[in-house]
Amino acid sequence: MSDNASPADAATPGQGGGWPLIDGWAKATLSPRGPKLWQTLNHKSACLSCAWGTGGQHGGFVDELGEPLQRCLKSVEAIMAELQPAVSEGVFGTRSLADLQQLSSMEADRLGRLSHPLLLREGRSHYERISWDDVFAIAEAAFRRPPERVASYSSGRSSNEAAYLLQLLLRAMGSNNLADCSDLCHAPSTVGLNAVFGSGTSMVSLESLQQADCVVLVGSNAPANHPRLMNELIKLRQRGGTVIVINPVIEVGLLKFGSPAFPIRSMLAGSEIASLFLQPVPGSDTAVFLGLQKALLEAGAVKRDFLAAHAEGWEALLEQLEATSWEAITGACGLSRQELEHSAAVIAAARGVVFAWAMGITHHANGIDNVQAIANTALLSGNVGRPGAGTMPIRGHSNVQGFGSMGVTVKLRAEMQQALEQLLGRPLSRVPGYDTRALIEAADAGRVDSLLCLGGNLWGANPDSGEAKRALGRIDTILYLATKPNQGHFHGLAARQTLVLPVFNRFETPHRTTTESGNNYVRLNEPGATHLRSADLISEVAFLAELARRLMGSDPIDWGRLQDPSYVRELIGRTVPGYGPIARIDATRQEFSVEGRLFDTPAFPTPSGRARVAPTPMPELTLPEAEHFGGLGPGETGLVLALITARSYGQHNTVVYQAGDSYRGMPHRHTILMNRADLRRCGLAAHQRVTVQGEAGALEGVEIIPGEIREGAALMFYPEVNAIMKAVIDPRCGTPAFKRVPVLVRGPVAVGHGG
C-alpha cells in the first residue's frame, strides 16, 4: 500500500493471509528477479527470515519433519531484498551524508546491495571506497586497544560459525563486551526459563508441538512475524484442538488465516485460529497468569502430585495465590474473573498444552516475571516434561538462538566457559561485559573506543534514538559488516572513522555454514554464489579469522586456520554444550537437535533435577498524568496511553519492506492505532493529525487510526517511534519496555468527533 493511500483504502481485511499472499508471491515471481528468487528458494539453506525455520539439507521448502510448502511471503521479501542489484556507484560519491540521513528504513534498504568497502572519515560529508588492505589496517589498529574498551554487537542473520569466531576473538582478547540483538528481545525468556528449568530455550520440538491439543499464544503477532507457525495452529484446530490468544490488539490473522500450504481447506475461506481471545491491559501479563493459576487452584486442577515429584518452591506460589484477591488480579489485567476461569478450565481439560510467546511478553520492565509466570502456569497444570506440552518462546531473527548457543552473550554458561578456557589455555576475563543497553550507556560515557557490528542496526534497534546517535558518536571506530545499507550506517556514526563492509549473505556464502532454529534444530547451509558482478565481498568467517590472525597470530591457537569453517565447526563441537554432532556434519550432512534442550520427561538441568518455582509479583502499571509530559496547551485535548511499539506486517525487525499495514488499517508509518472509546472520551477523531509526546521527544502530525485495541492502549510502528521513548529496562536482563511506553496523545478538539 502506498504512503498516500486514502483511509477507505486501508479497510481491515476479514482474515490474515489468503489472496494477498498469492498476490505477493505472483508479483515476486513475475519480476525480473523471479528466476533467481526461485533458485534461491530451492537452495539448500535455512530461511533468512524468522527463527521458526525451514530449509537446509531437506531443501528450501521443507521443515525438519520433511513437510513440504513451508516457506512464507516474509521469506520472499527477505530474499528479494538480497537479490537487488548493487548500490549505484554514484550513490555514496554524490549523495551527502545529510541527504542519506533523510532516507526512511525502506528507502535505505532499497538502495541495493553493498558491493565494496566504504569509509567515512571524521569531518567528511561522503563515504569513500577503500581497499580491504586498508580495512584490515584500520580494524587491526582499532582493536589493539585495552580489552575493556572494545566491543561487538550482532544480529541473528549471520551463521553459527561467524558467531563462534566473534565471541572467541573478543574473549581471547580479554573482553566480554558481546552485545547482541537478543538483549533487546528474548533475553527475559532466556533468563526466566533458566531460572525455572535450568535451560533457556524452547523445550518443545516441532514434533512435540504437533502432539498438543491446546496452544496458549501470548504477545505474538505470528501471522506477520512467524507465518510458518500458522500452519501448525491451523492443523491443531483441524484436529479439534484449542488456541487461546492473549494480546491487547485483536490481530485479524489471529482470528482467521488463509494459508497457501492448505490450498483447498484453508486458502479460500480461511481457517479459524483463536478459540478464545483475551485482551489484557498492556504489561499486565503476570497478573493474567496469576489469575489463570488462581482459577486452577480453586478448581482443584493444580497437579500437586506432579509438583511434589518434579518441582520445588511451589508451595510459596500457592500461598501467594491464596493471598491475592480476584479484585487485585482483574483490576490489574482488565480481564474478568469469568474469562480467566473459563480459560483455565480449557487448559485443565487439555491433554497437552504448549505455552508460546513472543515480544509482547518480554518487552516489559518485568519481562522476566512474565516469563516465569508462564512457566509456573505450565508447571501447575502439569504441562512440562512430556510430549505435546511445554514452554516455547518464539524467537525472531533466523539464527538469533544460534548466537546465544555459540556464546555471544554477557552471561556465558559455566560449562562453555570451562571448555573455552581449556581451548585457549588460560582463564577468561571475569569482568562483566556490556549487553546492548549497557553498551550504549558505556559509549555515551566515553568508555568504548572500538565497536564491531556483525549485521543488525544498533542505532535503529535502540530506544531513544537521540541518545543512541550521541553514544555511537563518541566511539572512535565502528565497523559495520552488512549486506545492504540501513539507517544505522547514516545515523550511527563513529567519532573518527565509520566503515561499512560488504559481506556475502547466507545463500551465497562460498562455504558451508550452520544455523539454529528457535526449536533447537541445527541446519546445514550449502555454499552458493552471488549475483553481483565485480563485487568485492568477503565472508564473515574470513573477515573475523583474518582480523584474529593479525591481532594474535598463532597464540594460543592457529587463528589463521580458522579461515576453514570446518575447523571452526570442530572447535564448536568441542566447546559448545549439545553441539557435538556439528564436528562431523561436513561428512554426515546430518542436521540435528541440540542435545539437552527438549524435555520429554520432567527431569531438568538444575542442581536438584527439579523445576524451580517462585512467586511472581503483581506488576506496577500506573501511568503518569498529562503534566508529566508538559500538559495540554490552550484549546488542546488528549490523554495518556500505554503505547505498544510494533512491527508492521510488511517488516522484518528494523527493515521495512512495505510502508503501510492493511491488516491493521494503517496506511503509512506515521499513524497511531487507538480504541474508539478513547477517542470519544477525549474529543479526538479518526484520521485526525495529533502530536504523540513521549519522555524523550515528540512526533507531530501523526494520523489516528481507530482499531481493535484495548482501551487505554495505543500502537505505533518501530523503529520510527523509538525517537520519543526513554530506555526503561528490566534490570535483570537489560531488555527495554517497548510494549508499554507512556505517551501523551494531544491535539485540538475535533469537530463532530466520534471515531
N, C-alpha and C positions, 0 to 999 in steps of 0.2 A: 504494500500500500504506500502511496506517495505521501510526502510531507504535507501536501496541500489538499488531501482528501477531505471531503465535507463530512460533517457529523453524521449525515444519513448514510454515507459510505461505510461508516465504522460500526454498523449494527453488529451486535454479537451473534455469531452463528449458533445453531441449535445443538451442535456437537463438536468435539475436537476431532482432528484427523480428517478422514474422509476424502472427498474430492480435492480439496486444496493440496493434499499430499501428492495425489496423482498428477495434479497440475504442476506442482513443483518439480517432480521427477521428469515429467514430459518436457518442461522448458529447459531443464538442465541437459537432458538427453539430446534435444534438438539444437542446442547451442553449438558453436564451433568447438567447444571443449568437450562435447558429448562423448566422442570415441575414447578420448583419454580418460574421461570420468569412468566409463565402464571398464576399461582396462585396469584402472586403479581399484575400483570396487571389487574386482575379482582377484586382485593381488593377494598373496598370502601374507597379509599383515593385519594387525589389530586396527580396529576403527579409531580414527583420530578424535572422536567426539567424547562421549561421556564414559565413565568408568564401569558402566553396566557391561559393556564389552561384547564384541563378536569378532570374527575373523581369525587370522593366524593360519596354522597348518591345515585346518579343515577347509579353508577357503574363505574369501572375503565376506560371504553372506551367511556363514554357518557358525553357530554357537558351540560351546563345549560339549553339548549333548548331541551334536550332529543335526540339529534342527535348521532347516533352510529359511530363507527370506527374513533374515534377522538384521537388516540394515534399515536406517530411518532417514528422513529428509535432513535431519541435523547432520548426519554423516555426509550427505551430499553437499550441503552448504560448506562444511569444513574442507572437503576435498576440492570443490570448485574454487574456493579462495586460494588454495595452494597451487592450483593449476593456472593461475593468472600469469600473463607474461611478466617479464622483468620490469621493474620500475624504469620508466623512461630515463635515458642518460641525462636529459636536461633538467629533471625534477630537482635534484639536490644542487645542481650547479646554478640554476636560475631562480629557484624559489627560496626566498629567505626563510630564516627560522621564524620570524614574525608571521610570515604567510602560512607556514606549515602548522603553527600553533592555532590557527583558526579552523583546522580540519576537525570534523567530528570523528568518532571512532570508525564509523562506516567508511568515511572518505579516506581516512588514513589507511585502512585495510585495502581499499580498492586502488591504491597507488600501484599495487602489484607486488611481485616478489623481489626481495633484496638479492642482488647478484654480485656485489663487490663490497669489500670492507670500506667503511666510512669513518671519518674522524671529524669531530667538531672541536676546534681549539678555543681556548679562552679568548673572549673578546671578538670572535669571528661571527659572522651572520649566516654562513653557509657551511654545510657539511662538505668535506672534500674526500676524494677517493685516495686510498693509500694501499700499499702492498702488505702482504702477510708478514714479510720480514719486519716491517715497521710495526705491525700489530704486535708481534711477539716481543719486540724490543720494549715497547711501551708496557705491555702486560707484565713482562718479567720485572721491570723496574718497579711497577706499581705494587707487585705482590712480594717484593723484598722489604716490606715494612714490618714493624712489630706485629706478631700474630693477632693480638687483641684488637688491632686497628684494620684488619682485613675481614671481609665478609662476603657471603653469597646470598642470592635469592633465586628461587627456582620455581618452575611450573611443571605440571604433570603431562605435558605433551612429549617430553623427552623420554629416553629409554632408561631401563634399569642400569645398563652399563654406564651411561653418562652420569646418572645419579650416583652410582657407587664411586666412580672416579672423582666426582666433585667432593663428596664428603671425605674420601680418602686423602685427597690433596690437602684440604683445609685442616683435617685432623693431624696429618703428618707435619704440617707447618706449625701446629700448636694452637689452632683456632677452632672454636666450637660455634662460630657465628654462621650457622646454617639455617637461615630463614627460608621459609617455603610457603607457597600459596595455601597449603593445608592449614597453616596457622590462622588464616582468615576465614576458614570454612569449617572443616570437620575436626579440628583439634579437640573440641569438647567431647566428641564421640570417642576419640582415641583415649583421652584421659579418663572419661567417665566409665567406659567399658573396661578399661584396665583396672580401675578401682574395684569394680564389681566382679569381673570374671578373670582378671589376670591376662586378658587378651583384648587388644583394641580394635579389632576388625570385625566384619560380619562373621557370625557363627553359622550362617545359612548358605549352603550352596544352591545353585540353580536347581539341581535335582531335588534337594530338600524343599525348596520353595514350592515345587510342583506337587508336593505331598500335603501342603497345608490346605485347610478349608476355610481359613479366615486370615485376612491381612488387615492390620491396623496401619494406615498410611498417614503420617503426621508431617505437616510442614513441608510438603513436597508438591511441586507442580510438574509431576512426571510427564504429562503429555508434551510439555515443551522441552524439558531438560533431560529426560530419560525415556524417550518414546518406546525403546525396546521393552521396558518393564510393563508397558501397557498390554503387550501380548500375553504376559503371564497373568495379569489381572483379568483380562478377557477370558482366558482359559479357566481361571479359578471360578469366575461367575458362571461359566457354562457347565461346570461340573457341580454346580449347586452351592458353591461357597459364598462367603460374605466379605465385603470390603467396607471397612469403617474408615472414612476420611475425616481428618481433623485439620481444619485450615480456616483462618479468618476470612479468606476470599473464596467464594464459590467459583472455582475454575471450571469452565464449561467442559473441558476434556476429562475432568474427573467425574462428571455426571454421565457422559456418554462419549464414546470414542470409536471412530471407524478406522480399523487397521487394514492396510493392504495385504498383510500376511494372511488374512482370512477374507478373501475377496467376495465370497458369497454370504457367509453368515455374519460378517461384521461391516464390510466396507460400505454397503449401500445405506442401510438403516442405522448403522452404528450399534455398538454394544454397550449395555448398561455397565457402569463401573461402580459407583458408590451405592452400597445398600443403605448406609446411614451416613449423613453428612453433618458434622458438628462444627459450628462457627464460634470458637472461643475468642476472648479478648487477646490481642497480640501480647506475647510474653507470659501468658498465664498457664503454659503447658504443664508445669509442675503441679499446679492446682487441679488441672484436668485429670492428671494421672493419680493424684491423691484421691480425687473423687471416685475414679474407677476402682481404686484399691479399697476404699471405704465401702463401696457398694458390694464388692466381692466378699469383704469381711462380714457385712451384715446379712448377706445371703447365704452364709456358710459355705462359700465357694473357694475360700483360701485353702490351698493344698498344704496343710500343716505337716502331714507325714513326709511329703517331698521336701519341704523346707527343713524339717528336723534332720533328714538324711543328707541333704546336699547344700545347705546354706548355713551361714552364721550371722548373728546380729539382727535377725528378722523379728525377734520379739520386741525390740525397741521401735521398729516401724509399726507394728500392730498397736503398741501403746500410743504412738503418735496419732494413728488413725482414730483410735477411741477418743482421744482428747481433742480432736479437731472437729468443729461443728460443720454441719452441712451449710449453714449460713455463711461461714467463712469461705468455704470452698466455692459455692455458687456465686458469692459476691465477688470473688477474685476472678473467676474464669468467665462469668457471664452465661454459663450453661445452667439449665435447670437440673434439679435432682433427678427428675424423671428421665431426662436424656442420658445422664450418666449411669443411672441404674439399668436402663434398657441396654446401653452399650456393654456394660459389664456382664449382663446376662447373656448376650451374644458371645462374648469372649469365653465365659464359663461353659457354654454349651458346645463350643467348637472342639473338634478332635485335636487340631493343631493350629496354633496362631503364630504368625510371623509379624513382628513389630518392626516397621520400616519407617525411616525418617530421613529428611534432608535438612537444608539450612534454616528452615522455619523453626527448627528445634535448637540448632547450635548457635545461631546469630543473636545471642542474648547475653546480657551481663551475668545471667545464671544458667548459661548453656550446659555446663556440666551437671547441674542439678536436674535439668530437664532430661538429659540422657540417663542419669541414674534413676530418675522416677520411672522412665520407660522400662529400664532393666528390672527394677523392683516389681513392676506390674507383671512382667513376663515370669518372674520367679514365683510370685504369689499365686499366679494362675497355673503354674507347673509347665510353662511353655518355653523351656530351655533344655538343652541336652538331650534332644531326641529328634528324629526325622520329622520334617513338616512343622517345626516350631523353632523360635529363637528370635534374636535381635539382628537387624540388618540395616546399618547406616548406608544410605545411598549416596555414594561419592560422585563428584563432578568430573574433573579432568580425567582423561582416559587412563593415565598412569600415575595419578596422584598417590594412590596407595602404594604403588611400587617404590616411589621416592621414600616414603616412610620405612618400608621394608629394607631399603638399601642403606638406611642410617642418616638420611637427610632430615635431621631433627635435632632440636636442642635437648631432647630427653632420650638419649641413647640407652637402649636396653643393656643391662649389665652383661648378659651373655654375649652380645655382639661387641661390647667394649672390651671384654677379655680376649675375644678372638682377634680383634684388630690390634690389641697390644702385643699379642703373640706374633702376629704377622709383621708388625713394624719393629718388634724387638725393644720397645720402650713404652713407658706409661703414656697414656693420653692426658692432655691437659684437663684439669678438673675445674677450670674457670668457666662459670656458666656462660652459655652462648646467647646471642640475640635471636629471639624469634622475630617475626616480621614487624610487629608493633614496637618491640624494643629496639629493633634496628633503626626504625625511623626516628625514635627518640634519641638514640645514641648519635645518629648522624646529625640531628638538629643541634646537639650539644657539642659537635665538633670532635667526636671520638672515633670516627671512621674515616680512613684515608682511601681505601680501595674497595670496590664492590664489583663482583662478577654476577651478572644476571643470566641464568640459563633459561631462556624463554620468559614468558609472562609479561605483565605490565605493572610493575611495582607502584608507579605513580597512580595509575588508574584504579588499582585494586584497593587502595587505602582510603579510609575516611579522612575528611578534612584535606581536600586537595591542595589547599594553600600551604598547609603545614608540610605535606609530603614534598611539594615542589621546593620549599625552602630547605628542608632537611637534605634532600638529594643534592641540592646546590652547594652544600657545604662539604661534600665528599670530593676529594681531589680527582680521582679517576673512576669512571664507571664503564664497564664493558657489557654490552647487551648482545647476547647470542640469540638470533631470531631468524625466522624465515620471511617475515613480512614487516613493514613498518607498523608501529602503533603509536598512540598518542603519547605514551611514556617516553618515546625517543625524541619527542619535541618539547615536552614539559619537564621530564625528569632528568635534567641536565647537570653534569658534574661541574665543579668549580673550575677545573683546568682542562680536562680532556674527556670527551664522551665518545666512545667507539660503538658503532653498530656493525655487527659481524654476521655475515650471511652463512647459514648452515643448511644442510640437507634436512628435509622433513622425513618422517618415518618410512614412507613407502618409496623413497628414492635414495635412502642412505646406502652407500656401496658396500655395506657389510651387514651381517645378521645382528639383530637386536632383540631384546625381550621386553615385555610389559606385563603388568599385573592388574587384573580386573578388581573391582570393588568387592567381588566374592571370592578373592584369593586364588584366582586361576591365572597361571603364568602362560603367556602366549609367545610364540617364536615368530619373528617377522623376517621374511626373506629379503635379500638385497634388491635394490631397484636402480633406476636411472632417472635423472632429472630431465624435464622437457626444456629447460632453459639452455639456450645456446650461448657459448662464450662466457658462461658464468664462472665465477671464481669462488666456489663454495667449499666449505670444509665440514667434515662430520664433527659432531660434538665430542665424540670419543677421541678423535685425532687431535682436536684443539686442546682438550684437557690433558691428555697424555703428553703432548709436546710441551705445554706450559709446566707440567710437573717435572719433566726431564730437565728443562732449562733451570728450574729452581733447585732441584735436588739430585740430579744426575742418577746415580745408582744407589743412593742411600735412603732408606735401608733396603729398598727393593729396586729392581731394574725398572725404573719408570718408563724408559723408552720401549720396553717390551709391551707395555700397556696399550700401545697403538694397536695391538692384536686383540680384538674383542673376545675371542675365545679364551685368551689368558685372563681377561677381566672376569669372564664367567667362571673360570676355575677358582679365582680368588673369592668370588661371591659364594660359590658352593662351600668353600672352606670357612667362611666367616659370618654368613647371614643365616640365622636360625630358620629351619624349614626349607631352605633353598638347595639342599644337597643335589637334587637331580639336574640343576642347571649346569653343573660342571660337565655333564655328559650329553647335553641337549644338542650340540652340533652333530654328534654321531647318531643319536637316537631319534632326533626330531620329535621327541615325545613331550608334549606340553603336560603340565601337572598342576595339582592343587598344592598350595603351600602347607607343609606338614604342621600339625598342631594348632590349626585355626578353626576347623569345622568340628563342632561338638555334637555327635550323635548319641553320646552318653553324658550324664551330668557329672563329669569329672573335669575340674578346671585347673589351669596352671597357676594356682595360688599356693601359698605355703601349706595350707590345710587341705587343699584339693576341693574346697567348698567355695561356693559363691559368697561374696561379702555384701550383706545388705546393710544400709544405713538410712535413717530418716532423711528426707529432703525438705528443706524449709519452704514455707509458703512465700511466693515471690512478692516483692515490693513494687507496686505498679502505679504509684501516684504520679500524675503528670503535673508539670508546673503551670502556674497561671500565665495569662497573656502578658502580664507585666514583666515576666522573666525575659521576654523577647523584646521589650521596649514598649509593649502595649499597642493599642489600636489608635490610629490617627483620627483627626476630625472627619466625620462622615463615613468612617470605615466600620465594617462589621467583620466578624471572624470567629474562629475557635481554635483551641489547641487540640491536636490529634496525635495519636500514636502512629507514626509513619513507618510503613513496611517498604524497604527498598528491595527491588526485584529485577530480574531479567525479563525482557520481552520474549515472545515466542520465537522471534527471528534473531536470536542472540546466543552466543556461547561465551560464558564468562564475560570479559570486558569487550569482546569483539562483537560488533553489531552487524548483522547481515541484512536486516530489514528494518526500516525506520519505524514503522507502525506495528501495532499489535491488534489485529482484527478480532481475535478471540475475546479480548477484554474491551473491545470497542475504543481503543486508544490509538488514534490515527497518526500520532507522531510522538517524539521523545519528550516533548515539553508539556506533559499532561500530568494530572493527578486524579486518581480514581477515588471517589468519595461516596459515602452512603447517602441516599436521597433524604433520609430523616435528618441527617446532619445539615444538609443544605437548607431544608425547611426551617430547622431550628435557629440557624444563624443569619438567614436572609441572603444567602448566596444562591446562584443559579447554575444549572447545567450549561457548560460551554463558556461560562464567564471566565475572563482572564484575571488571575489573582496573583498575589505575592505569597510565596511559601518561605517563611522565616525559620531558619534553624539556629543552632547555637554557634555555628561557625560562619554563617552568612545567609544570604537570601537569593532566591531565584524569582525573577519577576516575569509577568506575562504568561504564567502557567495556566493552561486550559483545564477547567474542571470537567471530568467525565463521570457521570453517575453510574454506579455499578453495584454488583452483589458483593459488597464488602461489609464486614462487621461494623456496626455503628460505633463511632469513636475512633475508627481507624482510617487510614488512607494508604495509597500505594503510589510510588513513583519509580522511575527507572534508574537503575545503577548502570554505569558509573557516574552519569551526569549529576545525580543528586548528592554524590559524595562531597561536593563542594560546600554543602551547607551543614554537614554533621560533624560533631566532635567525636573523637575516638573513645567512647565509653566501652571498656573491655571487661570480659570475665577475668578476674585477677589470677585465676589458677591456670589459665592457658593462653591468655592474650588475645582471644578472638573478640572482635568488635560486635556491638549490638546493632547490626544492620537492620534487624527486623522489628525494632522498637525504638524509633528516633522521635523525640518530642519536637513538634513543629507548630508554629502558629500560621494558619491559613487566613489571610486577610485581604479585603477588597471592599469597594463601595457596595452599599446595599443594592441588590438587583431589583430592577423594576419588574413587577409581576413574577417574582421568583417562585420556585416551587420544585425544581429538579425534575 
